[in-house]
Amino acid sequence: MQIRISKRENLLKLINLIRIPDVRKDKIFTEMFNGFTRYKEPLRVKEAIIKLCKENGYVTSSELRKEMNYATTNCAIKWLKFHLNQGLLKCIQSSSYKGYGVWRIPARYILNEP
């Protein structure tokens, strides 16, 4: 069977549509898309989020940016919001800006208990 996936968002939608009742789902999809390096990014981000949550107890966009070597935090924020909508994360503190030269305090997320 062959399928053609044109965008990364379509792959993410496909992963959500296919229900595999096993914890090895991510490993199975990694093996399926072995030659496609750009499709491994969601799995790498998910592993980095889980790793940071286990180390610190929470994850922020700036920590994820450093872990994934992104140039800006915008991409990290996008991935955190994606995993928040997927149910992997739960927001415990929203971002805030104090003003008067104080930088924005990033939102904190923790792993959502199943």
C-alpha positions in Angstrom: 0.0 0.0 0.0 1.3 3.5 -0.8 0.2 6.9 0.4 1.4 10.3 -0.6 1.8 12.9 2.1 2.6 16.4 0.9 2.9 18.3 4.1 4.1 17.7 7.7 0.7 18.7 9.0 -0.9 15.9 6.9 1.4 13.4 8.5 0.5 14.6 11.9 -3.2 14.3 11.0 -2.6 10.7 9.7 -0.8 9.7 12.9 -3.8 11.0 14.9 -6.3 9.1 12.7 -4.6 5.8 13.0 -5.3 4.2 16.3 -2.7 1.8 17.5 -3.4 0.6 21.1 0.2 0.2 22.0 2.9 2.4 23.5 5.2 1.6 20.6 3.2 3.8 18.2 5.9 6.4 17.9 8.5 3.7 17.2 6.4 2.1 14.6 5.9 5.4 12.8 9.6 6.2 13.0 10.4 2.9 11.3 7.7 3.5 8.6 9.1 6.9 7.7 12.8 6.0 8.0 14.0 7.8 4.9 12.1 11.0 5.5 14.1 13.1 7.9 11.8 16.1 8.1 9.0 13.9 9.4 11.0 12.8 12.4 10.9 16.3 13.9 7.6 15.8 15.7 8.9 12.6 17.4 12.2 14.3 18.3 10.3 17.3 19.8 8.0 14.9 21.8 11.0 13.0 23.2 12.7 16.3 24.1 9.5 17.6 25.9 9.2 14.3 27.9 12.9 14.5 28.8 12.8 18.1 30.0 9.6 17.4 32.0 11.3 14.5 33.8 14.4 16.5 34.5 12.8 19.7 35.7 9.3 18.8 36.5 8.1 21.2 33.8 9.0 22.6 30.4 9.1 26.1 29.0 9.5 27.4 25.5 13.0 28.7 26.2 14.2 25.3 27.5 12.7 23.5 24.5 14.4 26.0 22.2 17.8 25.3 23.7 17.2 21.5 23.7 16.2 21.5 20.0 18.7 24.2 18.9 16.1 26.5 17.4 17.1 30.0 16.6 14.0 31.6 18.1 11.3 30.5 20.6 8.5 30.8 18.1 9.0 27.3 16.8 9.2 25.9 20.3 6.0 27.7 21.3 4.3 26.2 18.2 5.3 22.7 19.2 4.2 23.3 22.9 0.8 24.5 21.8 0.5 21.5 19.4 1.2 19.0 22.2 -1.0 21.0 24.5 -3.9 20.5 22.0 -3.0 16.8 21.6 -3.3 16.2 25.3 0.3 15.5 26.1 0.9 18.7 28.1 -1.1 20.7 30.6 -0.4 24.4 31.3 0.3 25.2 34.9 1.4 28.9 34.5 0.5 31.1 31.6 3.1 33.6 30.1 3.2 37.1 31.5 4.9 40.4 30.9 5.7 42.5 34.0 6.9 45.6 32.0 9.5 48.1 33.0 12.4 46.3 31.2 11.5 42.8 32.6 11.5 40.1 30.0 8.4 38.0 29.3 8.1 35.1 31.7 7.4 32.0 29.6 4.5 29.7 30.3 5.2 26.4 32.1 3.8 23.1 31.0 3.8 19.7 32.7 3.0 16.2 31.4 -0.7 15.5 31.5 -1.4 12.4 33.5 -3.3 9.7 31.5 
